[in-house]
Every structure is written in C-alpha cells, then in structure tokens.
Amino acid sequence: MGSRSGIKNYRVSFNFYITPGVQWLVIATFAVFFLQVLIRVFAGPFAHQKLLIWFGLVPAGVFPGLRIWQPFTYIFLHDPNDFLHVLFNMLMLWMFGRELELVWGKARFIRYYFLTGVGAGLIEVLVKTIPTFLGRPPSDIPTIGASGAIFGIFAACAILFPDRQVGIFFLPIRMSMRSFVLLLAGMEFFLPLLLRSAGDNVSHICHLGGMLVGWIYLRRGSFLYGVRNTVSDWQHRRNRKRFEVYIDKHKKEPPSRPDNWVN
C-alpha cells in the first residue's frame, strides 16, 4: 500500500545478529555459569568453593602452586549468586565483540579474547604475589569473571573505532568510543582509592590489566615501527658522519690518474 503524501514511513528493526566466535564464547560462559548454579544448589557451597579454588584464579595456586590452567579457566567462572554480572559481561561481549570479529574474523578475535583475559589474569597474579616477597602470606582468594577480556575488547574498540558514538545506559549522553574507554579506565583507577576502606569486591587490577594487554598488543606494530625508524636514523647519521670524516681526510689528495681507473 502506498503512504499518504507528507507522511514518512519508519522501519523498526531489532538487530540481534551475533557472530560465530561471540556466540561460542557466550554459550560456553553461560553453560559454565549454570553448572556452577547446579553444583552450589545440589552439592553445597563447600563443593562450589572447591571448584573456585581449583579453576578460579588463585595467586597462590598459580605461583607457587603451578595450576597453570587457572589463567584460562577463571574467565568462564562467575558468581552464581550474581546473575547480573555474567549477564552484563556477555551483553558487552555481544555489543562490542561482534564488531571486532566482523573486522578480524573468528580465529583472531578468539585469540585476542584469550590473550587479554589471560594477560589480565597474569597481571593480577603478579601484583598480588609481590607482597609475598615482603613477608606477607600469599593470597588464596580466587578471582573469577570475564571482565578482564571484556575490558580488552573495550580497548580494541577505542583503537579501531575511536570516533564511533556510544550511548550511556539510562542517560541521554553520547560520547566517542575513545572518550568512553578513557572514562572507564579513569574510574577503574580511581575507584579503589575512593573505596579503599569499604572495598567493592571487584578486581580493578584485572580490568586495567586487560586494557593494558590489549593496548600493547594492538600498538606493538606502531611501537616496533618507531623503534626501527629510530635505529635506521641512527645508522644513517653514523654512516653520514663516517663519510664526512673520510671526505675531509682525503679531500687534499690529488686526483687519481686516468690509467689507474678500474673498469
């Protein structure tokens, strides 16, 4: 049917498109979450705590316990009493992760997801292991959640799509992706200082670690390119100086005879 003159047609659509890599990660994460719920309900809190000790990120478990799988497995674990945590992480993974997968492809996106998640976990372990060298006991509190990898995705979006507009939930505010990620980084850095006495049970180190690992990974080409340019410039200056010294040394010598030329 045709529309009446002067009346515009509007098409309303809800795009829930999900890329294969994001879909796999979401399904795996929710499957582990519901397994945690079943273990807690039917086996009890003690059994669930043992699960976290073995598969969560425990600094004393990774070093010196040598549970080297923990930086990988902690990403899929979440608090079974806090459904909003896993829901928010997976929502962010779907919203921002699919944009990266469309650019990179499934394989590279999944590699990046684990790189930032595992890297954030290792930074968490390193920071919490340092006090042991000052005589303090090693930390045995498990860290769980995919937030380190999610913050790595935020960092990648800020680098690849810096001017893309982002809306803030429930607020009539829009800002660029770069500004949004810088705001998140500032909050993650200053919140622990403001809440030092109360504590918020959030691993801000892991969040910032995921951002840092993602930034280093994506900017490594530019960094190495700059290093190569610096080395090349230094070599050029050194060779030019040697050439000038050679010219100054031999400029007073008479020219060679033509019969000395070698063809």
GUZANU-303187 format. One line per field, with one value per residue (C-alpha): residue number from 0; residue in three letters; chain; x, y, z. Coordinates in steps of 0.1 Angstrom, whole numbers, plus 5000, padded with zeros to 4 digits. Each point is the difference from the previous one (the first is absolute). Layout:
REM residues N
i	NUM; ...
aa	ALA; ...
ch	A; ...
xx	X; ...
yy	Y; ...
zz	Z; ...
//
This chain:
REM residues 263
i	0; 1; 2; 3; 4; 5; 6; 7; 8; 9; 10; 11; 12; 13; 14; 15; 16; 17; 18; 19; 20; 21; 22; 23; 24; 25; 26; 27; 28; 29; 30; 31; 32; 33; 34; 35; 36; 37; 38; 39; 40; 41; 42; 43; 44; 45; 46; 47; 48; 49; 50; 51; 52; 53; 54; 55; 56; 57; 58; 59; 60; 61; 62; 63; 64; 65; 66; 67; 68; 69; 70; 71; 72; 73; 74; 75; 76; 77; 78; 79; 80; 81; 82; 83; 84; 85; 86; 87; 88; 89; 90; 91; 92; 93; 94; 95; 96; 97; 98; 99; 100; 101; 102; 103; 104; 105; 106; 107; 108; 109; 110; 111; 112; 113; 114; 115; 116; 117; 118; 119; 120; 121; 122; 123; 124; 125; 126; 127; 128; 129; 130; 131; 132; 133; 134; 135; 136; 137; 138; 139; 140; 141; 142; 143; 144; 145; 146; 147; 148; 149; 150; 151; 152; 153; 154; 155; 156; 157; 158; 159; 160; 161; 162; 163; 164; 165; 166; 167; 168; 169; 170; 171; 172; 173; 174; 175; 176; 177; 178; 179; 180; 181; 182; 183; 184; 185; 186; 187; 188; 189; 190; 191; 192; 193; 194; 195; 196; 197; 198; 199; 200; 201; 202; 203; 204; 205; 206; 207; 208; 209; 210; 211; 212; 213; 214; 215; 216; 217; 218; 219; 220; 221; 222; 223; 224; 225; 226; 227; 228; 229; 230; 231; 232; 233; 234; 235; 236; 237; 238; 239; 240; 241; 242; 243; 244; 245; 246; 247; 248; 249; 250; 251; 252; 253; 254; 255; 256; 257; 258; 259; 260; 261; 262
aa	MET; GLY; SER; ARG; SER; GLY; ILE; LYS; ASN; TYR; ARG; VAL; SER; PHE; ASN; PHE; TYR; ILE; THR; PRO; GLY; VAL; GLN; TRP; LEU; VAL; ILE; ALA; THR; PHE; ALA; VAL; PHE; PHE; LEU; GLN; VAL; LEU; ILE; ARG; VAL; PHE; ALA; GLY; PRO; PHE; ALA; HIS; GLN; LYS; LEU; LEU; ILE; TRP; PHE; GLY; LEU; VAL; PRO; ALA; GLY; VAL; PHE; PRO; GLY; LEU; ARG; ILE; TRP; GLN; PRO; PHE; THR; TYR; ILE; PHE; LEU; HIS; ASP; PRO; ASN; ASP; PHE; LEU; HIS; VAL; LEU; PHE; ASN; MET; LEU; MET; LEU; TRP; MET; PHE; GLY; ARG; GLU; LEU; GLU; LEU; VAL; TRP; GLY; LYS; ALA; ARG; PHE; ILE; ARG; TYR; TYR; PHE; LEU; THR; GLY; VAL; GLY; ALA; GLY; LEU; ILE; GLU; VAL; LEU; VAL; LYS; THR; ILE; PRO; THR; PHE; LEU; GLY; ARG; PRO; PRO; SER; ASP; ILE; PRO; THR; ILE; GLY; ALA; SER; GLY; ALA; ILE; PHE; GLY; ILE; PHE; ALA; ALA; CYS; ALA; ILE; LEU; PHE; PRO; ASP; ARG; GLN; VAL; GLY; ILE; PHE; PHE; LEU; PRO; ILE; ARG; MET; SER; MET; ARG; SER; PHE; VAL; LEU; LEU; LEU; ALA; GLY; MET; GLU; PHE; PHE; LEU; PRO; LEU; LEU; LEU; ARG; SER; ALA; GLY; ASP; ASN; VAL; SER; HIS; ILE; CYS; HIS; LEU; GLY; GLY; MET; LEU; VAL; GLY; TRP; ILE; TYR; LEU; ARG; ARG; GLY; SER; PHE; LEU; TYR; GLY; VAL; ARG; ASN; THR; VAL; SER; ASP; TRP; GLN; HIS; ARG; ARG; ASN; ARG; LYS; ARG; PHE; GLU; VAL; TYR; ILE; ASP; LYS; HIS; LYS; LYS; GLU; PRO; PRO; SER; ARG; PRO; ASP; ASN; TRP; VAL; ASN
ch	A; A; A; A; A; A; A; A; A; A; A; A; A; A; A; A; A; A; A; A; A; A; A; A; A; A; A; A; A; A; A; A; A; A; A; A; A; A; A; A; A; A; A; A; A; A; A; A; A; A; A; A; A; A; A; A; A; A; A; A; A; A; A; A; A; A; A; A; A; A; A; A; A; A; A; A; A; A; A; A; A; A; A; A; A; A; A; A; A; A; A; A; A; A; A; A; A; A; A; A; A; A; A; A; A; A; A; A; A; A; A; A; A; A; A; A; A; A; A; A; A; A; A; A; A; A; A; A; A; A; A; A; A; A; A; A; A; A; A; A; A; A; A; A; A; A; A; A; A; A; A; A; A; A; A; A; A; A; A; A; A; A; A; A; A; A; A; A; A; A; A; A; A; A; A; A; A; A; A; A; A; A; A; A; A; A; A; A; A; A; A; A; A; A; A; A; A; A; A; A; A; A; A; A; A; A; A; A; A; A; A; A; A; A; A; A; A; A; A; A; A; A; A; A; A; A; A; A; A; A; A; A; A; A; A; A; A; A; A; A; A; A; A; A; A; A; A; A; A; A; A; A; A; A; A; A; A; A; A; A; A; A; A
xx	5000; 5012; 5003; 4982; 5019; 5020; 5001; 5033; 5005; 5022; 5015; 5005; 5024; 5018; 5034; 5010; 5027; 5027; 5033; 5012; 5029; 4979; 4972; 5024; 5014; 4965; 4987; 5031; 4999; 4963; 5004; 5028; 4979; 4970; 5023; 5012; 4964; 4992; 5032; 4991; 4964; 5005; 5035; 5001; 5021; 5031; 5001; 4996; 5028; 5022; 4992; 5010; 5033; 5009; 4987; 4998; 5031; 5017; 5034; 5014; 4987; 5017; 5032; 5014; 4971; 5007; 4963; 5008; 4965; 4985; 5008; 4978; 4972; 4992; 4987; 4969; 4992; 4975; 4982; 4969; 4983; 5005; 4983; 5003; 5038; 5002; 4970; 5018; 5033; 4983; 4980; 5032; 5016; 4971; 4997; 5037; 5016; 4980; 5013; 5036; 4992; 4985; 5033; 5024; 4982; 4992; 5035; 5018; 4971; 5000; 5038; 4998; 4973; 5021; 5032; 4984; 4982; 5031; 5022; 4978; 5000; 5038; 5003; 4976; 5022; 5031; 4987; 4986; 5032; 5023; 4990; 5012; 5036; 4994; 4991; 4962; 4981; 4990; 4964; 4976; 4969; 4988; 4993; 4973; 4983; 5005; 5004; 5037; 4993; 4970; 5021; 5026; 4972; 4991; 5037; 4999; 4968; 5016; 5030; 4981; 4969; 5011; 4973; 4970; 4972; 4991; 4969; 5000; 4974; 4969; 5017; 4994; 5038; 5020; 5038; 5027; 5013; 5034; 4985; 4978; 5030; 5021; 4972; 4998; 5038; 4998; 4972; 5019; 5031; 4984; 4971; 5024; 5015; 4965; 4987; 5032; 4983; 4967; 5012; 4979; 5010; 5010; 5034; 5009; 5035; 4986; 4979; 5029; 5022; 4977; 5001; 5037; 5007; 4976; 5016; 5035; 4989; 4983; 5026; 5030; 5003; 5002; 5025; 5023; 4996; 5012; 5029; 5010; 4999; 5021; 5026; 5000; 5004; 5029; 5017; 4995; 5015; 5030; 5007; 4997; 5024; 5025; 4997; 5006; 5031; 5013; 4994; 5017; 5030; 5004; 4989; 5035; 5014; 5005; 4976; 5009; 5015; 4977; 5021; 4994; 4963; 4985; 4971
yy	5000; 5035; 5025; 5033; 5031; 5017; 4970; 4983; 4962; 4988; 4965; 4986; 4971; 4983; 4986; 4972; 4988; 4980; 4989; 4964; 5007; 5021; 4974; 4973; 5020; 5010; 4964; 4987; 5026; 4996; 4962; 5002; 5025; 4977; 4971; 5021; 5006; 4963; 4992; 5026; 4989; 4962; 4996; 5030; 5031; 4981; 4980; 5032; 5017; 4970; 5005; 5037; 4990; 4977; 5018; 5037; 5022; 4995; 5018; 4974; 4973; 5012; 5008; 4980; 4975; 4996; 4998; 5014; 4995; 5026; 5031; 4983; 4985; 5029; 5020; 4976; 5001; 5025; 5004; 4978; 5024; 5029; 4994; 5036; 4997; 4973; 5015; 5034; 4984; 4980; 5030; 5021; 4971; 4998; 5038; 5007; 4967; 4993; 5033; 4987; 4966; 5015; 5018; 4973; 4967; 4973; 4986; 5032; 5013; 4969; 5002; 5036; 4992; 4974; 5022; 5029; 4977; 4979; 5031; 5018; 4969; 4998; 5037; 4993; 4971; 5021; 5029; 4978; 4979; 5030; 5004; 4964; 5013; 5024; 4972; 5000; 4967; 4993; 5008; 4971; 5020; 4989; 5025; 4991; 5015; 5011; 5037; 5001; 4987; 5023; 5031; 4988; 5001; 5035; 5010; 4985; 5018; 5033; 4995; 4986; 5022; 5030; 5024; 4976; 5014; 4981; 5005; 4998; 4977; 5019; 5033; 5024; 5002; 4990; 5001; 4986; 4965; 5014; 5023; 4972; 4977; 5028; 5006; 4963; 4999; 5030; 4985; 4967; 5019; 5024; 4979; 4978; 5031; 5014; 4967; 4988; 4998; 4984; 4978; 4991; 4964; 5008; 4993; 5033; 4988; 4973; 5026; 5023; 4971; 4989; 5035; 5002; 4967; 5008; 5034; 4986; 4972; 5024; 5027; 4977; 5006; 5037; 4997; 4976; 5022; 5030; 4980; 4989; 5036; 5012; 4973; 5008; 5037; 4993; 4978; 5027; 5027; 4977; 4991; 5036; 5011; 4973; 5011; 5037; 4990; 4980; 5029; 5025; 4976; 4995; 5033; 5014; 4970; 5005; 4982; 4966; 4996; 4987; 4969; 4990; 4998; 4965; 4992
zz	5000; 4993; 5027; 5001; 4989; 5027; 5023; 5004; 5003; 5028; 5001; 5035; 5003; 5029; 4988; 5023; 4975; 5018; 4984; 5004; 5023; 5024; 4999; 5010; 5029; 5012; 4999; 5018; 5027; 5007; 5000; 5027; 5019; 5002; 5009; 5029; 5011; 4999; 5020; 5026; 5003; 5001; 5013; 5023; 5005; 5011; 4968; 4980; 5019; 4992; 4963; 5003; 5017; 4972; 4970; 5011; 5000; 5033; 5001; 5025; 4977; 4969; 5018; 5016; 4997; 4962; 4991; 4966; 4987; 5023; 4979; 4972; 5020; 5023; 4971; 4997; 5037; 5016; 5033; 4999; 5024; 4977; 4966; 4990; 5000; 4974; 4981; 4998; 4989; 4972; 4990; 4996; 4981; 4976; 4995; 4995; 4993; 4968; 4985; 5005; 4986; 4969; 4994; 5011; 4994; 5026; 5005; 5007; 5022; 5022; 5003; 5011; 5025; 5017; 4997; 5019; 5024; 5008; 5000; 5025; 5022; 4999; 5010; 5028; 5012; 4997; 5020; 5027; 5002; 5006; 5037; 5007; 4994; 5029; 5024; 4995; 4994; 4965; 4989; 4999; 4989; 4965; 4973; 4975; 4970; 4964; 5008; 4992; 4965; 4996; 5009; 4975; 4974; 5011; 4994; 4966; 4990; 5012; 4977; 4970; 5002; 5020; 4987; 5002; 5022; 5031; 5021; 5038; 5015; 5013; 4994; 4970; 4995; 4970; 4996; 4978; 5006; 5009; 5026; 5014; 5005; 5015; 5025; 5009; 5005; 5022; 5021; 5003; 5012; 5025; 5014; 5021; 5015; 5009; 5013; 5018; 5034; 4989; 4971; 4970; 4994; 4964; 4985; 4985; 4994; 4977; 4981; 4994; 4992; 4972; 4986; 5003; 4983; 4972; 4994; 4999; 4977; 4975; 5002; 4998; 4963; 5004; 5028; 4981; 4969; 5021; 5014; 4965; 4988; 5029; 4993; 4963; 5007; 5024; 4974; 4973; 5022; 5009; 4964; 4989; 5027; 4989; 4964; 5009; 5020; 4971; 4976; 5023; 5003; 4962; 4985; 4998; 4981; 4962; 4977; 4987; 4966; 4973; 4995; 5036; 4994; 5001; 4978
//
